[in-house]
Amino acid sequence: DFFKWASSNDWFAPTFLAKCLSALEQNVDAVLAAPRTRLFADDLTHAIDYAYDVEILDASPVARLVRLLSDLRLNNAINGIIRMRSLRSTRLIDLFYHADVVLMGHLAMLGKVIRVDEFLYYRRMEVPTAPGVRDPVVWQKHHYPLTSARVLFQSWKKVFGWMRACMATPMSITERRQVLNYLVRMFYWDRRSLMI
């Protein structure tokens, strides 16, 4: 019924699973529950509270997507507990840069994202282990160590990922049009990356 990714680099408090599952059980319209985050490098004793973990409680899929893309900085929520029935309707994490954000966007369109207001997730933030602090070139070498055609057109793959997520999400015609309009504007703002 539920799924959780687990990074080999991060730490989770002993109550992480129970608290997130309880939040999902209390919020039937939520697709994901994740706790607050602390960031650390060397060891947990020097962890610092992260102030920007998302919570997305809007009623409409359009508003939830806009809020996610407005508020998301580090994608810590992807490490929360996800309802399997929602996750199965996505393409999971595809093979392009920022595919995890596209997945979060798809999930947000499917339902609410609950933030458990306890610091139960400890994310390691070191260059060798944290994608959030790597530049795209380092990310590319990690995921595509051998040069091949699969590495090409990363930005366009992301565009098609967003379009697929929109078309795969159950919503009204009006809501779908609003999401598509928002995405087209987003692609326009990011048009320079599409020329690379």
N, C-alpha and C positions, 0 to 999 in steps of 0.2 A: 504493500500500500504506500510505502514511503521510500525515499531514496536520499542518500547523502554522499557527495564526493568527499574524499579524505585525502588531503595533501600530506605527503611524507615529511614536509618541512614545518608544518604548523602543529599547534597544540590545542586541545579542546578540554574544557573543564569537565569534571565527572558528571555534572548535572546537565550538560549541553543537550543531549538527546531528549531527556525527560521534559525539560522546559520547552523545547521547540515543539515536541509532539503535543504537549498540553495546549500550546498556543494554537496549533492547527485544529485540534479537537474542539476548541472553543470558538473557532472562526471558520465555519464551513465554507465560506466564500473565498478563503485564502488558499493560494497554491504553494506558498513557501513561508517558512518562519526561520528567522536567523537572529542570533543574539548580537549584542554590542561587541566591539572588537578592541583588543589591545594589540599594538604593534611592538615588535621586539627585533633585535638583531642578534646579540650574542647569547643572552639567556633571559629567562622570564622575569628575573628580578628587576630588570631595567625596562620592562614593558611600559608603554605610554598609552593612555586612553585615546582612541580615535573618535573624533567628534562628528563624523559625517555618514554614519551607517544609515541606509535608507529605510523608510517605512512608507508604504504606498497603499493608502486606504480609500482612494477615490472610487466612485461608483462606476464610472464608465471606462472602457478599455482605452479610449483616446486620452483621457485625463491621466490614467495610470502610466501610459507610455511617455507622455510629455513630462510628468513628474520624475519618472525614472531618469530620462535623458537630461533633465535639468539638474537633478540632485546627485546623480551617481558620480563618484570620484574613483575610489578603489572598489572593485567589485567583490566585496567581502560577502555579500548576501548569497552568492552562488554556492557558498560552503554551508548553507543552512540545510534544513530538512525540506524536501520537495515532495509534493504528492505525485505518485507514479502515474496516475491517470492523466495529469497535466503534462508531465515530462514526456510521456509516450506520444503526445501529439506534436512534439517539436522535432527538430533535426539534431538535437543534443548540441554538443560543441563541435561545429564544423571546422574544416581546415582552412581558415583564413584569419588574418590579424583582427583581433577584437571580436571573434566569434562568440566568446563568453558573454559579451554585452548584448549581442543580438539574441542569444538564448534568454538572457534576463528580460529583454524587451518583450520577447514572445510570452514568457511566463507572466509578466506584468499585464499584458493584454488579456491573458486568460483568467487572471484573478488577483486578489490583493496580496501584498507582501507584508508580513507581520514582523515587527522588530521586538524581540524580547529584550526588555530594558535591564539586562544584566550583562556584565563583561565575562562572557564564557568562551570566546574565540580569541586565540592568540596567534596572530599572523606574523611569520618571520619575514622581515623586509631587508634582505641582503641581495646584492646584484646576482650572485650565482643561482639563487633559489626563487626569487620573486619576480614574476613576469611584469608586475606593475612598475618596477624600477628599471626594466630593460628597455633599450630603444628598439625600434622596429627591425634594424639590421641584426641585432643580437637575437631577437625573437625568431627571425627568419632562419638564421644559421642553426638555432636549436631545433626547430621543427622541420627544416629542410636541409639537413647536413650535406646532401648531394644536390648539385645544381640540376634542376629539371624544369620542365614546363609547368609543373604544379605550383612553382613559386610565383609565377606571373599573375598579374591582374588581381592582386590582393584587394585593392579598393573596390574593384568592380564585383568581386566575389562577395564582399560585404554588402554592397548595394542589393545584389540579388538575394542575399540572405535575409535582409530586412523585408524585401518585397514578398518572399516566400512566407515569412513569419506573419505578415499582415494578411495575406490571402488564406493562410491556414487557420486563422483565428475566427471562431464563430462570433459574428457581430452584425449589426444592422447595416444596410447599404449606406445610410448616412454616416455611421461611425467609420465604416471602411473608407469612405471617401475622405473623411477628416484625417484619418491616419495616413492615407496615401498623400494627401496634400502636405501634411507635416513632414513626411519622409522626403518628398520631392524638395521641399525647402531646405531640409537638412543636407541633402545631396548637393544642392546648389551652393550652400555655404561652404561645403567641403570639396568644391569642384576641382580645385587645383590638384588634390591627391588623385583624382580620376584620370589626370593627364600623365601620370608617372608610369 
